[in-house]
Amino acid sequence: MIEFKAKDILRASGLSPLGISNLHVEKDRKKITSGHALSPLLLLRDKANTKVIIADGYHRMCSVYLLNEDATIPCKII
């Protein structure tokens, strides 16, 4: 397990954040604000393209990013 800031994960993946209008993002945001812990993200290093692939947890990452882009997110790297 390792932790990275939400903004760093987003930048390394090259993806744009989903907005609050996304049902899954809103659901995860509500979990966070009510104090529930979310599962760690599963990340994959794409060395050929020098990017990080979010294999599992993109909606969770977007939810955290929208609340606080400097928040750290637990991750597993494979």
mmCIF file of the N, C-alpha and C atoms, coordinates in Angstrom:
data_MODEL
# 
_entry.id   MODEL 
# 
loop_
_atom_site.group_PDB 
_atom_site.id 
_atom_site.type_symbol 
_atom_site.label_atom_id 
_atom_site.label_alt_id 
_atom_site.label_comp_id 
_atom_site.label_asym_id 
_atom_site.label_entity_id 
_atom_site.label_seq_id 
_atom_site.pdbx_PDB_ins_code 
_atom_site.Cartn_x 
_atom_site.Cartn_y 
_atom_site.Cartn_z 
_atom_site.occupancy 
_atom_site.B_iso_or_equiv 
_atom_site.pdbx_formal_charge 
_atom_site.auth_seq_id 
_atom_site.auth_comp_id 
_atom_site.auth_asym_id 
_atom_site.auth_atom_id 
_atom_site.pdbx_PDB_model_num 
ATOM 1   N N  . MET A 1 1  ? 0.841   -1.188 0.000   1.00 0.00 ? 1  MET A N  1 
ATOM 2   C CA . MET A 1 1  ? 0.000   0.000  0.000   1.00 0.00 ? 1  MET A CA 1 
ATOM 3   C C  . MET A 1 1  ? 0.883   1.247  0.000   1.00 0.00 ? 1  MET A C  1 
ATOM 4   N N  . ILE A 1 2  ? 0.438   2.205  -0.766  1.00 0.00 ? 2  ILE A N  1 
ATOM 5   C CA . ILE A 1 2  ? 1.126   3.491  -0.847  1.00 0.00 ? 2  ILE A CA 1 
ATOM 6   C C  . ILE A 1 2  ? 0.057   4.566  -1.001  1.00 0.00 ? 2  ILE A C  1 
ATOM 7   N N  . GLU A 1 3  ? 0.388   5.789  -0.673  1.00 0.00 ? 3  GLU A N  1 
ATOM 8   C CA . GLU A 1 3  ? -0.581  6.879  -0.809  1.00 0.00 ? 3  GLU A CA 1 
ATOM 9   C C  . GLU A 1 3  ? -0.047  7.948  -1.748  1.00 0.00 ? 3  GLU A C  1 
ATOM 10  N N  . PHE A 1 4  ? -0.950  8.491  -2.571  1.00 0.00 ? 4  PHE A N  1 
ATOM 11  C CA . PHE A 1 4  ? -0.626  9.597  -3.460  1.00 0.00 ? 4  PHE A CA 1 
ATOM 12  C C  . PHE A 1 4  ? -1.726  10.637 -3.347  1.00 0.00 ? 4  PHE A C  1 
ATOM 13  N N  . LYS A 1 5  ? -1.412  11.883 -3.658  1.00 0.00 ? 5  LYS A N  1 
ATOM 14  C CA . LYS A 1 5  ? -2.426  12.929 -3.693  1.00 0.00 ? 5  LYS A CA 1 
ATOM 15  C C  . LYS A 1 5  ? -3.326  12.708 -4.912  1.00 0.00 ? 5  LYS A C  1 
ATOM 16  N N  . ALA A 1 6  ? -4.589  13.064 -4.751  1.00 0.00 ? 6  ALA A N  1 
ATOM 17  C CA . ALA A 1 6  ? -5.563  12.878 -5.828  1.00 0.00 ? 6  ALA A CA 1 
ATOM 18  C C  . ALA A 1 6  ? -5.121  13.599 -7.092  1.00 0.00 ? 6  ALA A C  1 
ATOM 19  N N  . LYS A 1 7  ? -4.617  14.819 -6.960  1.00 0.00 ? 7  LYS A N  1 
ATOM 20  C CA . LYS A 1 7  ? -4.211  15.589 -8.138  1.00 0.00 ? 7  LYS A CA 1 
ATOM 21  C C  . LYS A 1 7  ? -3.030  14.944 -8.857  1.00 0.00 ? 7  LYS A C  1 
ATOM 22  N N  . ASP A 1 8  ? -2.140  14.284 -8.114  1.00 0.00 ? 8  ASP A N  1 
ATOM 23  C CA . ASP A 1 8  ? -0.994  13.624 -8.729  1.00 0.00 ? 8  ASP A CA 1 
ATOM 24  C C  . ASP A 1 8  ? -1.409  12.381 -9.510  1.00 0.00 ? 8  ASP A C  1 
ATOM 25  N N  . ILE A 1 9  ? -2.359  11.630 -8.958  1.00 0.00 ? 9  ILE A N  1 
ATOM 26  C CA . ILE A 1 9  ? -2.861  10.441 -9.658  1.00 0.00 ? 9  ILE A CA 1 
ATOM 27  C C  . ILE A 1 9  ? -3.551  10.861 -10.951 1.00 0.00 ? 9  ILE A C  1 
ATOM 28  N N  . LEU A 1 10 ? -4.368  11.883 -10.858 1.00 0.00 ? 10 LEU A N  1 
ATOM 29  C CA . LEU A 1 10 ? -5.091  12.363 -12.037 1.00 0.00 ? 10 LEU A CA 1 
ATOM 30  C C  . LEU A 1 10 ? -4.115  12.848 -13.110 1.00 0.00 ? 10 LEU A C  1 
ATOM 31  N N  . ARG A 1 11 ? -3.117  13.618 -12.718 1.00 0.00 ? 11 ARG A N  1 
ATOM 32  C CA . ARG A 1 11 ? -2.129  14.116 -13.671 1.00 0.00 ? 11 ARG A CA 1 
ATOM 33  C C  . ARG A 1 11 ? -1.348  12.972 -14.314 1.00 0.00 ? 11 ARG A C  1 
ATOM 34  N N  . ALA A 1 12 ? -0.937  11.991 -13.518 1.00 0.00 ? 12 ALA A N  1 
ATOM 35  C CA . ALA A 1 12 ? -0.148  10.870 -14.032 1.00 0.00 ? 12 ALA A CA 1 
ATOM 36  C C  . ALA A 1 12 ? -0.960  9.979  -14.968 1.00 0.00 ? 12 ALA A C  1 
ATOM 37  N N  . SER A 1 13 ? -2.261  9.939  -14.768 1.00 0.00 ? 13 SER A N  1 
ATOM 38  C CA . SER A 1 13 ? -3.107  9.092  -15.621 1.00 0.00 ? 13 SER A CA 1 
ATOM 39  C C  . SER A 1 13 ? -3.454  9.778  -16.936 1.00 0.00 ? 13 SER A C  1 
ATOM 40  N N  . GLY A 1 14 ? -3.404  11.119 -16.954 1.00 0.00 ? 14 GLY A N  1 
ATOM 41  C CA . GLY A 1 14 ? -3.766  11.854 -18.162 1.00 0.00 ? 14 GLY A CA 1 
ATOM 42  C C  . GLY A 1 14 ? -5.263  11.943 -18.384 1.00 0.00 ? 14 GLY A C  1 
ATOM 43  N N  . LEU A 1 15 ? -6.055  11.576 -17.378 1.00 0.00 ? 15 LEU A N  1 
ATOM 44  C CA . LEU A 1 15 ? -7.512  11.601 -17.497 1.00 0.00 ? 15 LEU A CA 1 
ATOM 45  C C  . LEU A 1 15 ? -8.075  12.898 -16.935 1.00 0.00 ? 15 LEU A C  1 
ATOM 46  N N  . SER A 1 16 ? -9.265  13.234 -17.361 1.00 0.00 ? 16 SER A N  1 
ATOM 47  C CA . SER A 1 16 ? -9.982  14.385 -16.818 1.00 0.00 ? 16 SER A CA 1 
ATOM 48  C C  . SER A 1 16 ? -10.899 13.897 -15.701 1.00 0.00 ? 16 SER A C  1 
ATOM 49  N N  . PRO A 1 17 ? -11.102 14.721 -14.680 1.00 0.00 ? 17 PRO A N  1 
ATOM 50  C CA . PRO A 1 17 ? -11.989 14.280 -13.593 1.00 0.00 ? 17 PRO A CA 1 
ATOM 51  C C  . PRO A 1 17 ? -13.452 14.300 -14.025 1.00 0.00 ? 17 PRO A C  1 
ATOM 52  N N  . LEU A 1 18 ? -14.186 13.318 -13.577 1.00 0.00 ? 18 LEU A N  1 
ATOM 53  C CA . LEU A 1 18 ? -15.630 13.299 -13.790 1.00 0.00 ? 18 LEU A CA 1 
ATOM 54  C C  . LEU A 1 18 ? -16.265 14.271 -12.815 1.00 0.00 ? 18 LEU A C  1 
ATOM 55  N N  . GLY A 1 19 ? -17.374 14.861 -13.199 1.00 0.00 ? 19 GLY A N  1 
ATOM 56  C CA . GLY A 1 19 ? -18.040 15.844 -12.356 1.00 0.00 ? 19 GLY A CA 1 
ATOM 57  C C  . GLY A 1 19 ? -19.022 15.225 -11.388 1.00 0.00 ? 19 GLY A C  1 
ATOM 58  N N  . ILE A 1 20 ? -19.577 16.068 -10.566 1.00 0.00 ? 20 ILE A N  1 
ATOM 59  C CA . ILE A 1 20 ? -20.530 15.658 -9.540  1.00 0.00 ? 20 ILE A CA 1 
ATOM 60  C C  . ILE A 1 20 ? -21.813 15.130 -10.162 1.00 0.00 ? 20 ILE A C  1 
ATOM 61  N N  . SER A 1 21 ? -22.049 15.453 -11.439 1.00 0.00 ? 21 SER A N  1 
ATOM 62  C CA . SER A 1 21 ? -23.257 14.972 -12.112 1.00 0.00 ? 21 SER A CA 1 
ATOM 63  C C  . SER A 1 21 ? -23.194 13.474 -12.411 1.00 0.00 ? 21 SER A C  1 
ATOM 64  N N  . ASN A 1 22 ? -22.002 12.882 -12.303 1.00 0.00 ? 22 ASN A N  1 
ATOM 65  C CA . ASN A 1 22 ? -21.867 11.444 -12.501 1.00 0.00 ? 22 ASN A CA 1 
ATOM 66  C C  . ASN A 1 22 ? -22.427 10.728 -11.275 1.00 0.00 ? 22 ASN A C  1 
ATOM 67  N N  . LEU A 1 23 ? -23.328 9.797  -11.486 1.00 0.00 ? 23 LEU A N  1 
ATOM 68  C CA . LEU A 1 23 ? -24.010 9.090  -10.395 1.00 0.00 ? 23 LEU A CA 1 
ATOM 69  C C  . LEU A 1 23 ? -23.030 8.400  -9.447  1.00 0.00 ? 23 LEU A C  1 
ATOM 70  N N  . HIS A 1 24 ? -22.020 7.719  -9.985  1.00 0.00 ? 24 HIS A N  1 
ATOM 71  C CA . HIS A 1 24 ? -21.071 6.979  -9.153  1.00 0.00 ? 24 HIS A CA 1 
ATOM 72  C C  . HIS A 1 24 ? -20.187 7.930  -8.344  1.00 0.00 ? 24 HIS A C  1 
ATOM 73  N N  . VAL A 1 25 ? -19.798 9.033  -8.945  1.00 0.00 ? 25 VAL A N  1 
ATOM 74  C CA . VAL A 1 25 ? -18.984 10.022 -8.245  1.00 0.00 ? 25 VAL A CA 1 
ATOM 75  C C  . VAL A 1 25 ? -19.781 10.618 -7.087  1.00 0.00 ? 25 VAL A C  1 
ATOM 76  N N  . GLU A 1 26 ? -21.019 10.958 -7.336  1.00 0.00 ? 26 GLU A N  1 
ATOM 77  C CA . GLU A 1 26 ? -21.871 11.536 -6.290  1.00 0.00 ? 26 GLU A CA 1 
ATOM 78  C C  . GLU A 1 26 ? -22.100 10.537 -5.151  1.00 0.00 ? 26 GLU A C  1 
ATOM 79  N N  . LYS A 1 27 ? -22.313 9.284  -5.500  1.00 0.00 ? 27 LYS A N  1 
ATOM 80  C CA . LYS A 1 27 ? -22.523 8.245  -4.484  1.00 0.00 ? 27 LYS A CA 1 
ATOM 81  C C  . LYS A 1 27 ? -21.279 8.091  -3.596  1.00 0.00 ? 27 LYS A C  1 
ATOM 82  N N  . ASP A 1 28 ? -20.102 8.070  -4.215  1.00 0.00 ? 28 ASP A N  1 
ATOM 83  C CA . ASP A 1 28 ? -18.866 7.950  -3.451  1.00 0.00 ? 28 ASP A CA 1 
ATOM 84  C C  . ASP A 1 28 ? -18.599 9.208  -2.629  1.00 0.00 ? 28 ASP A C  1 
ATOM 85  N N  . ARG A 1 29 ? -18.947 10.377 -3.152  1.00 0.00 ? 29 ARG A N  1 
ATOM 86  C CA . ARG A 1 29 ? -18.766 11.625 -2.417  1.00 0.00 ? 29 ARG A CA 1 
ATOM 87  C C  . ARG A 1 29 ? -19.606 11.619 -1.140  1.00 0.00 ? 29 ARG A C  1 
ATOM 88  N N  . LYS A 1 30 ? -20.827 11.109 -1.247  1.00 0.00 ? 30 LYS A N  1 
ATOM 89  C CA . LYS A 1 30 ? -21.694 11.023 -0.073  1.00 0.00 ? 30 LYS A CA 1 
ATOM 90  C C  . LYS A 1 30 ? -21.117 10.068 0.968   1.00 0.00 ? 30 LYS A C  1 
ATOM 91  N N  . LYS A 1 31 ? -20.519 8.961  0.509   1.00 0.00 ? 31 LYS A N  1 
ATOM 92  C CA . LYS A 1 31 ? -19.883 8.026  1.439   1.00 0.00 ? 31 LYS A CA 1 
ATOM 93  C C  . LYS A 1 31 ? -18.739 8.707  2.188   1.00 0.00 ? 31 LYS A C  1 
ATOM 94  N N  . ILE A 1 32 ? -17.945 9.463  1.449   1.00 0.00 ? 32 ILE A N  1 
ATOM 95  C CA . ILE A 1 32 ? -16.797 10.137 2.057   1.00 0.00 ? 32 ILE A CA 1 
ATOM 96  C C  . ILE A 1 32 ? -17.261 11.154 3.094   1.00 0.00 ? 32 ILE A C  1 
ATOM 97  N N  . THR A 1 33 ? -18.233 11.977 2.738   1.00 0.00 ? 33 THR A N  1 
ATOM 98  C CA . THR A 1 33 ? -18.690 13.024 3.653   1.00 0.00 ? 33 THR A CA 1 
ATOM 99  C C  . THR A 1 33 ? -19.402 12.456 4.882   1.00 0.00 ? 33 THR A C  1 
ATOM 100 N N  . SER A 1 34 ? -19.920 11.232 4.767   1.00 0.00 ? 34 SER A N  1 
ATOM 101 C CA . SER A 1 34 ? -20.555 10.617 5.935   1.00 0.00 ? 34 SER A CA 1 
ATOM 102 C C  . SER A 1 34 ? -19.560 9.818  6.773   1.00 0.00 ? 34 SER A C  1 
ATOM 103 N N  . GLY A 1 35 ? -18.285 9.820  6.368   1.00 0.00 ? 35 GLY A N  1 
ATOM 104 C CA . GLY A 1 35 ? -17.248 9.196  7.185   1.00 0.00 ? 35 GLY A CA 1 
ATOM 105 C C  . GLY A 1 35 ? -16.885 7.767  6.822   1.00 0.00 ? 35 GLY A C  1 
ATOM 106 N N  . HIS A 1 36 ? -17.447 7.222  5.758   1.00 0.00 ? 36 HIS A N  1 
ATOM 107 C CA . HIS A 1 36 ? -17.120 5.859  5.344   1.00 0.00 ? 36 HIS A CA 1 
ATOM 108 C C  . HIS A 1 36 ? -15.804 5.841  4.568   1.00 0.00 ? 36 HIS A C  1 
ATOM 109 N N  . ALA A 1 37 ? -14.983 4.852  4.854   1.00 0.00 ? 37 ALA A N  1 
ATOM 110 C CA . ALA A 1 37 ? -13.728 4.683  4.125   1.00 0.00 ? 37 ALA A CA 1 
ATOM 111 C C  . ALA A 1 37 ? -14.004 4.001  2.788   1.00 0.00 ? 37 ALA A C  1 
ATOM 112 N N  . LEU A 1 38 ? -13.275 4.420  1.769   1.00 0.00 ? 38 LEU A N  1 
ATOM 113 C CA . LEU A 1 38 ? -13.411 3.803  0.446   1.00 0.00 ? 38 LEU A CA 1 
ATOM 114 C C  . LEU A 1 38 ? -12.267 2.824  0.230   1.00 0.00 ? 38 LEU A C  1 
ATOM 115 N N  . SER A 1 39 ? -12.471 1.889  -0.662  1.00 0.00 ? 39 SER A N  1 
ATOM 116 C CA . SER A 1 39 ? -11.432 0.916  -1.005  1.00 0.00 ? 39 SER A CA 1 
ATOM 117 C C  . SER A 1 39 ? -10.262 1.620  -1.689  1.00 0.00 ? 39 SER A C  1 
ATOM 118 N N  . PRO A 1 40 ? -9.058  1.073  -1.562  1.00 0.00 ? 40 PRO A N  1 
ATOM 119 C CA . PRO A 1 40 ? -7.900  1.670  -2.232  1.00 0.00 ? 40 PRO A CA 1 
ATOM 120 C C  . PRO A 1 40 ? -8.042  1.579  -3.756  1.00 0.00 ? 40 PRO A C  1 
ATOM 121 N N  . LEU A 1 41 ? -7.330  2.456  -4.440  1.00 0.00 ? 41 LEU A N  1 
ATOM 122 C CA . LEU A 1 41 ? -7.288  2.404  -5.900  1.00 0.00 ? 41 LEU A CA 1 
ATOM 123 C C  . LEU A 1 41 ? -6.312  1.318  -6.325  1.00 0.00 ? 41 LEU A C  1 
ATOM 124 N N  . LEU A 1 42 ? -6.555  0.761  -7.481  1.00 0.00 ? 42 LEU A N  1 
ATOM 125 C CA . LEU A 1 42 ? -5.636  -0.200 -8.079  1.00 0.00 ? 42 LEU A CA 1 
ATOM 126 C C  . LEU A 1 42 ? -5.009  0.467  -9.293  1.00 0.00 ? 42 LEU A C  1 
ATOM 127 N N  . LEU A 1 43 ? -3.694  0.663  -9.233  1.00 0.00 ? 43 LEU A N  1 
ATOM 128 C CA . LEU A 1 43 ? -2.987  1.377  -10.294 1.00 0.00 ? 43 LEU A CA 1 
ATOM 129 C C  . LEU A 1 43 ? -2.028  0.446  -11.024 1.00 0.00 ? 43 LEU A C  1 
ATOM 130 N N  . LEU A 1 44 ? -1.835  0.721  -12.290 1.00 0.00 ? 44 LEU A N  1 
ATOM 131 C CA . LEU A 1 44 ? -0.918  -0.044 -13.139 1.00 0.00 ? 44 LEU A CA 1 
ATOM 132 C C  . LEU A 1 44 ? 0.019   0.936  -13.820 1.00 0.00 ? 44 LEU A C  1 
ATOM 133 N N  . ARG A 1 45 ? 1.307   0.683  -13.760 1.00 0.00 ? 45 ARG A N  1 
ATOM 134 C CA . ARG A 1 45 ? 2.281   1.548  -14.434 1.00 0.00 ? 45 ARG A CA 1 
ATOM 135 C C  . ARG A 1 45 ? 2.393   1.142  -15.897 1.00 0.00 ? 45 ARG A C  1 
ATOM 136 N N  . ASP A 1 46 ? 2.130   2.075  -16.769 1.00 0.00 ? 46 ASP A N  1 
ATOM 137 C CA . ASP A 1 46 ? 2.265   1.862  -18.207 1.00 0.00 ? 46 ASP A CA 1 
ATOM 138 C C  . ASP A 1 46 ? 3.586   2.495  -18.627 1.00 0.00 ? 46 ASP A C  1 
ATOM 139 N N  . LYS A 1 47 ? 4.659   1.736  -18.516 1.00 0.00 ? 47 LYS A N  1 
ATOM 140 C CA . LYS A 1 47 ? 5.994   2.268  -18.778 1.00 0.00 ? 47 LYS A CA 1 
ATOM 141 C C  . LYS A 1 47 ? 6.171   2.681  -20.236 1.00 0.00 ? 47 LYS A C  1 
ATOM 142 N N  . ALA A 1 48 ? 5.520   1.980  -21.137 1.00 0.00 ? 48 ALA A N  1 
ATOM 143 C CA . ALA A 1 48 ? 5.662   2.287  -22.560 1.00 0.00 ? 48 ALA A CA 1 
ATOM 144 C C  . ALA A 1 48 ? 5.143   3.688  -22.886 1.00 0.00 ? 48 ALA A C  1 
ATOM 145 N N  . ASN A 1 49 ? 4.057   4.099  -22.224 1.00 0.00 ? 49 ASN A N  1 
ATOM 146 C CA . ASN A 1 49 ? 3.452   5.410  -22.487 1.00 0.00 ? 49 ASN A CA 1 
ATOM 147 C C  . ASN A 1 49 ? 3.690   6.399  -21.353 1.00 0.00 ? 49 ASN A C  1 
ATOM 148 N N  . THR A 1 50 ? 4.504   6.011  -20.387 1.00 0.00 ? 50 THR A N  1 
ATOM 149 C CA . THR A 1 50 ? 4.819   6.819  -19.199 1.00 0.00 ? 50 THR A CA 1 
ATOM 150 C C  . THR A 1 50 ? 3.571   7.413  -18.553 1.00 0.00 ? 50 THR A C  1 
ATOM 151 N N  . LYS A 1 51 ? 2.592   6.564  -18.337 1.00 0.00 ? 51 LYS A N  1 
ATOM 152 C CA . LYS A 1 51 ? 1.351   6.962  -17.671 1.00 0.00 ? 51 LYS A CA 1 
ATOM 153 C C  . LYS A 1 51 ? 1.007   5.959  -16.592 1.00 0.00 ? 51 LYS A C  1 
ATOM 154 N N  . VAL A 1 52 ? 0.042   6.330  -15.795 1.00 0.00 ? 52 VAL A N  1 
ATOM 155 C CA . VAL A 1 52 ? -0.528  5.432  -14.798 1.00 0.00 ? 52 VAL A CA 1 
ATOM 156 C C  . VAL A 1 52 ? -1.937  5.090  -15.250 1.00 0.00 ? 52 VAL A C  1 
ATOM 157 N N  . ILE A 1 53 ? -2.263  3.827  -15.227 1.00 0.00 ? 53 ILE A N  1 
ATOM 158 C CA . ILE A 1 53 ? -3.614  3.380  -15.568 1.00 0.00 ? 53 ILE A CA 1 
ATOM 159 C C  . ILE A 1 53 ? -4.350  3.107  -14.263 1.00 0.00 ? 53 ILE A C  1 
ATOM 160 N N  . ILE A 1 54 ? -5.509  3.711  -14.125 1.00 0.00 ? 54 ILE A N  1 
ATOM 161 C CA . ILE A 1 54 ? -6.349  3.449  -12.957 1.00 0.00 ? 54 ILE A CA 1 
ATOM 162 C C  . ILE A 1 54 ? -7.186  2.217  -13.298 1.00 0.00 ? 54 ILE A C  1 
ATOM 163 N N  . ALA A 1 55 ? -6.723  1.061  -12.842 1.00 0.00 ? 55 ALA A N  1 
ATOM 164 C CA . ALA A 1 55 ? -7.384  -0.203 -13.174 1.00 0.00 ? 55 ALA A CA 1 
ATOM 165 C C  . ALA A 1 55 ? -8.697  -0.355 -12.422 1.00 0.00 ? 55 ALA A C  1 
ATOM 166 N N  . ASP A 1 56 ? -8.763  0.198  -11.206 1.00 0.00 ? 56 ASP A N  1 
ATOM 167 C CA . ASP A 1 56 ? -9.991  0.140  -10.419 1.00 0.00 ? 56 ASP A CA 1 
ATOM 168 C C  . ASP A 1 56 ? -10.013 1.338  -9.486  1.00 0.00 ? 56 ASP A C  1 
ATOM 169 N N  . GLY A 1 57 ? -11.103 2.100  -9.533  1.00 0.00 ? 57 GLY A N  1 
ATOM 170 C CA . GLY A 1 57 ? -11.272 3.190  -8.590  1.00 0.00 ? 57 GLY A CA 1 
ATOM 171 C C  . GLY A 1 57 ? -11.328 4.579  -9.198  1.00 0.00 ? 57 GLY A C  1 
ATOM 172 N N  . TYR A 1 58 ? -11.547 4.683  -10.500 1.00 0.00 ? 58 TYR A N  1 
ATOM 173 C CA . TYR A 1 58 ? -11.581 5.998  -11.151 1.00 0.00 ? 58 TYR A CA 1 
ATOM 174 C C  . TYR A 1 58 ? -12.668 6.898  -10.549 1.00 0.00 ? 58 TYR A C  1 
ATOM 175 N N  . HIS A 1 59 ? -13.855 6.347  -10.305 1.00 0.00 ? 59 HIS A N  1 
ATOM 176 C CA . HIS A 1 59 ? -14.933 7.145  -9.719  1.00 0.00 ? 59 HIS A CA 1 
ATOM 177 C C  . HIS A 1 59 ? -14.588 7.573  -8.299  1.00 0.00 ? 59 HIS A C  1 
ATOM 178 N N  . ARG A 1 60 ? -13.973 6.682  -7.536  1.00 0.00 ? 60 ARG A N  1 
ATOM 179 C CA . ARG A 1 60 ? -13.556 7.023  -6.173  1.00 0.00 ? 60 ARG A CA 1 
ATOM 180 C C  . ARG A 1 60 ? -12.524 8.144  -6.189  1.00 0.00 ? 60 ARG A C  1 
ATOM 181 N N  . MET A 1 61 ? -11.567 8.034  -7.107  1.00 0.00 ? 61 MET A N  1 
ATOM 182 C CA . MET A 1 61 ? -10.535 9.050  -7.221  1.00 0.00 ? 61 MET A CA 1 
ATOM 183 C C  . MET A 1 61 ? -11.141 10.405 -7.589  1.00 0.00 ? 61 MET A C  1 
ATOM 184 N N  . CYS A 1 62 ? -12.084 10.410 -8.516  1.00 0.00 ? 62 CYS A N  1 
ATOM 185 C CA . CYS A 1 62 ? -12.755 11.655 -8.913  1.00 0.00 ? 62 CYS A CA 1 
ATOM 186 C C  . CYS A 1 62 ? -13.534 12.255 -7.749  1.00 0.00 ? 62 CYS A C  1 
ATOM 187 N N  . SER A 1 63 ? -14.161 11.424 -6.941  1.00 0.00 ? 63 SER A N  1 
ATOM 188 C CA . SER A 1 63 ? -14.916 11.902 -5.782  1.00 0.00 ? 63 SER A CA 1 
ATOM 189 C C  . SER A 1 63 ? -13.996 12.588 -4.784  1.00 0.00 ? 63 SER A C  1 
ATOM 190 N N  . VAL A 1 64 ? -12.880 11.966 -4.496  1.00 0.00 ? 64 VAL A N  1 
ATOM 191 C CA . VAL A 1 64 ? -11.911 12.557 -3.572  1.00 0.00 ? 64 VAL A CA 1 
ATOM 192 C C  . VAL A 1 64 ? -11.357 13.848 -4.161  1.00 0.00 ? 64 VAL A C  1 
ATOM 193 N N  . TYR A 1 65 ? -11.019 13.837 -5.431  1.00 0.00 ? 65 TYR A N  1 
ATOM 194 C CA . TYR A 1 65 ? -10.466 15.012 -6.111  1.00 0.00 ? 65 TYR A CA 1 
ATOM 195 C C  . TYR A 1 65 ? -11.417 16.203 -6.020  1.00 0.00 ? 65 TYR A C  1 
ATOM 196 N N  . LEU A 1 66 ? -12.708 15.957 -6.212  1.00 0.00 ? 66 LEU A N  1 
ATOM 197 C CA . LEU A 1 66 ? -13.682 17.042 -6.163  1.00 0.00 ? 66 LEU A CA 1 
ATOM 198 C C  . LEU A 1 66 ? -13.819 17.633 -4.757  1.00 0.00 ? 66 LEU A C  1 
ATOM 199 N N  . LEU A 1 67 ? -13.623 16.806 -3.742  1.00 0.00 ? 67 LEU A N  1 
ATOM 200 C CA . LEU A 1 67 ? -13.712 17.288 -2.360  1.00 0.00 ? 67 LEU A CA 1 
ATOM 201 C C  . LEU A 1 67 ? -12.439 18.011 -1.922  1.00 0.00 ? 67 LEU A C  1 
ATOM 202 N N  . ASN A 1 68 ? -11.287 17.437 -2.307  1.00 0.00 ? 68 ASN A N  1 
ATOM 203 C CA . ASN A 1 68 ? -10.001 18.012 -1.908  1.00 0.00 ? 68 ASN A CA 1 
ATOM 204 C C  . ASN A 1 68 ? -8.911  17.413 -2.781  1.00 0.00 ? 68 ASN A C  1 
ATOM 205 N N  . GLU A 1 69 ? -8.441  18.181 -3.733  1.00 0.00 ? 69 GLU A N  1 
ATOM 206 C CA . GLU A 1 69 ? -7.449  17.655 -4.676  1.00 0.00 ? 69 GLU A CA 1 
ATOM 207 C C  . GLU A 1 69 ? -6.123  17.308 -4.009  1.00 0.00 ? 69 GLU A C  1 
ATOM 208 N N  . ASP A 1 70 ? -5.867  17.844 -2.811  1.00 0.00 ? 70 ASP A N  1 
ATOM 209 C CA . ASP A 1 70 ? -4.638  17.535 -2.087  1.00 0.00 ? 70 ASP A CA 1 
ATOM 210 C C  . ASP A 1 70 ? -4.776  16.353 -1.135  1.00 0.00 ? 70 ASP A C  1 
ATOM 211 N N  . ALA A 1 71 ? -5.967  15.759 -1.072  1.00 0.00 ? 71 ALA A N  1 
ATOM 212 C CA . ALA A 1 71 ? -6.173  14.603 -0.188  1.00 0.00 ? 71 ALA A CA 1 
ATOM 213 C C  . ALA A 1 71 ? -5.364  13.406 -0.693  1.00 0.00 ? 71 ALA A C  1 
ATOM 214 N N  . THR A 1 72 ? -4.847  12.632 0.247   1.00 0.00 ? 72 THR A N  1 
ATOM 215 C CA . THR A 1 72 ? -4.106  11.431 -0.141  1.00 0.00 ? 72 THR A CA 1 
ATOM 216 C C  . THR A 1 72 ? -5.080  10.260 -0.257  1.00 0.00 ? 72 THR A C  1 
ATOM 217 N N  . ILE A 1 73 ? -4.782  9.413  -1.229  1.00 0.00 ? 73 ILE A N  1 
ATOM 218 C CA . ILE A 1 73 ? -5.626  8.253  -1.505  1.00 0.00 ? 73 ILE A CA 1 
ATOM 219 C C  . ILE A 1 73 ? -4.755  7.000  -1.394  1.00 0.00 ? 73 ILE A C  1 
ATOM 220 N N  . PRO A 1 74 ? -5.207  5.999  -0.621  1.00 0.00 ? 74 PRO A N  1 
ATOM 221 C CA . PRO A 1 74 ? -4.452  4.743  -0.564  1.00 0.00 ? 74 PRO A CA 1 
ATOM 222 C C  . PRO A 1 74 ? -4.545  4.008  -1.901  1.00 0.00 ? 74 PRO A C  1 
ATOM 223 N N  . CYS A 1 75 ? -3.420  3.446  -2.330  1.00 0.00 ? 75 CYS A N  1 
ATOM 224 C CA . CYS A 1 75 ? -3.352  2.772  -3.628  1.00 0.00 ? 75 CYS A CA 1 
ATOM 225 C C  . CYS A 1 75 ? -2.536  1.478  -3.527  1.00 0.00 ? 75 CYS A C  1 
ATOM 226 N N  . LYS A 1 76 ? -2.835  0.592  -4.420  1.00 0.00 ? 76 LYS A N  1 
ATOM 227 C CA . LYS A 1 76 ? -2.022  -0.598 -4.640  1.00 0.00 ? 76 LYS A CA 1 
ATOM 228 C C  . LYS A 1 76 ? -1.513  -0.502 -6.074  1.00 0.00 ? 76 LYS A C  1 
ATOM 229 N N  . ILE A 1 77 ? -0.216  -0.690 -6.265  1.00 0.00 ? 77 ILE A N  1 
ATOM 230 C CA . ILE A 1 77 ? 0.368   -0.630 -7.599  1.00 0.00 ? 77 ILE A CA 1 
ATOM 231 C C  . ILE A 1 77 ? 0.722   -2.042 -8.034  1.00 0.00 ? 77 ILE A C  1 
ATOM 232 N N  . ILE A 1 78 ? 0.256   -2.389 -9.242  1.00 0.00 ? 78 ILE A N  1 
ATOM 233 C CA . ILE A 1 78 ? 0.588   -3.710 -9.774  1.00 0.00 ? 78 ILE A CA 1 
ATOM 234 C C  . ILE A 1 78 ? 1.452   -3.553 -11.005 1.00 0.00 ? 78 ILE A C  1 
# 
